[in-house]
Amino acid sequence: MIITSDPLIIADLLKRGGIIAYPTEAVWGLGCDPQNQTAVIKLLEIKSRPMNKGMILAAGDKTHLSPWLEQLSPELGAKLTATYDSPTSWIVPDQGIAPAWVRGDHQSIALRLSTHAGVQAICHAFDACIVSTSANPAGLDPALSLEQIMTYFRDNIDAIFDVPLGQSKQPSQIKSLLDDQVIRQ
């Protein structure tokens, strides 16, 4: 396993199907290339998370969200790409853009335009969205430190992106883009 603060090394590992741990706005996340089915299935197995639940995709900037933005009205696109006081992931109609192994049983996808500099750096180096799911085995609290990542996943991930954790007090809220219904507070 590699521990690095170089986003180019992390992006290279993602392109080769690697699983990474990285800090987000509030908790550590696990990520991989959402287009790589083998990597996504491995990540789900590491977490003991069923595929049918679906996962969040994190973007570093608006360009990473362009396939979804092209299908939205300007008003909904503006809402998806706005900056909020707390991290917000939006449930967006997908229309087959994201692979089924990321969407789960849904015809929608959860997308977050991250404000965390580390997540942005990874996405810029990778030039795409990445899977963003909390770094914890099912039933355990999300990791808040590199030490917890090592305890949870030492032999099961390929790299740790060693940059500071964000200052948000809770993981992203999840809301429906179409009607603002809160899915997770």
N, C-alpha and C positions, 0 to 999 in steps of 0.2 A: 504494500500500500504506500502511496505517495502522499506526503503532506506538503502543500505548496500554497503560496499566495499569488502564483502566476496564472492568470486566466487563460493564457495560451496553452499551457500544459493541460489544464482542465478541459478546454475545448477539444484538444487532440484526443484525450481519453474518451470524451463523449462521442466523438466521431468514430471511435473504434469500439463502441458498445459498452463503455465503462459506466459504473455506478459511482456517483459522487455524493459526498455530504458537504453541505455548505450553509453558512448562516443566512438567514433572511431578516425581514423586518423585526420579528419577535422571537422566533425559535429556529433551531437548525432544521434544514430540509434534506431530503434525499432527492436526487435527480438523475436523469438520463436523457437520452435522445428519444423524444416521443415517437419518432418514425421507426425506431428500431424495436420490433416486437420482442426479440429475444431479451434485450436489455430491460424493457418494461416488465416482462414476465418475471425476470430475475429480481427486479426491485420489489414487485408485489410479493414474491416468495420470501424475500428478506424481511419484509414488514408483516407477513402473514395477513395480507390485505386481499380481499376478494376483488377480482377484476370488475365485477358488475357495478361497483361503487363509482368508478371513474376517478379521475385525478385532475388537479389543477395544472395548467400550463402557465409558467411565468415568462414574461417578456421584458426585455431590457429597454425597448423603445417602441414607438408606434409602428415602425416598419415591420417588426416581428408579428404584429397583429393584422397586417394588411389583408390576408385572405379572408378574415372575418369582417374587417371594416368595409371591404368592397360589397358585402351583402347587407350592410346596415344603413339605415337612414343617417344623414349627417348628425341629427340630434342624438341618436343612440351611439353613434361612433364617438361623439364628443363626450358622452357620459362614460363610455368604456375607457377612454384615454385621459380623463381628467385626473387631477391629483386630489386626494382626500386626506383628511386628518388622520385616519387610521387605514391600514392596509385593507383594500377591498378587492375581492375576487368576484367576477361577474359571471353568471350563468348566461351563455350566449347561444342562440340557435346555431347549430353546426353545419348542417346540410352536407355532411360527408367530408369535411375538410380534415378533421382530426381522425386518426385511426380508431377503429372500434375498441382496440385494446387499451386506449386512453379514455375514450368516452364511457366505457362500461355499457350499461343498459340504457343509456340516454341518447337522445337525438340533439343534445346540447353539450357544451363544453364549458368548463370553468376557466376563465382567463384573468390574469392579474398583470397589470402594467406595474412592475416593481419600482419602488423608490429606493431600494437598498442598493448602494453603490457596488457591493460585491456581486449581487445577482445581475445587475446591469452589465458589469464587466464580463461575467461568464457569457451572458446572452450575446453581447457584442462580439466577443472572440469566437463564439460558436455560430454567430449570425442567424440565430433562430430562437424560438421559445424552447424552454426546457421543462421537463416534468418537475413539479414542485409539490412534494408531499411531506408531511412532518416526519422528522427523523426519530421514529420510535417503533419498536415492535408493537403489534396490536395489544391494547390493554395497558400499555405503559405510557407515562407522561412523555411529551416531546422533549428531546435533548435541548439543553440550554448552554452546553459547553462542549468543547473539544473532548474533554475527559469522558463525558457521557456518551459521545459518539463512539469513542474507543471501547467503552464498556458494552454498548449495544451491538456494534457492527465491526469490530476490529478486523475479522478475517473475511467479511462478506462484501466489502466495498473496495473500490480501486483507488480512490483518492479522497482527501479532505482538503477543501478550499479554506485555508487558514487566514481569515480576515475577521474583523470584529462583528459581533452580533448587533443587529439594529436595536433601537431603544423602545420600540412599541411594546406595550404591556400585554397584548394578546395577539394570537395569529389572525390572519386576515378574516374579516367577516365575509360571508358569501351571500350575494344578493342576486335576484333575477334582474337582468338588464331590461327586460320588457315591462315589468310592473313593479320593480323595487321591492318585491317580497323578500324578506330576510329568511335565508335558509339556515345560516349559522351566524350567531352573534359573536 
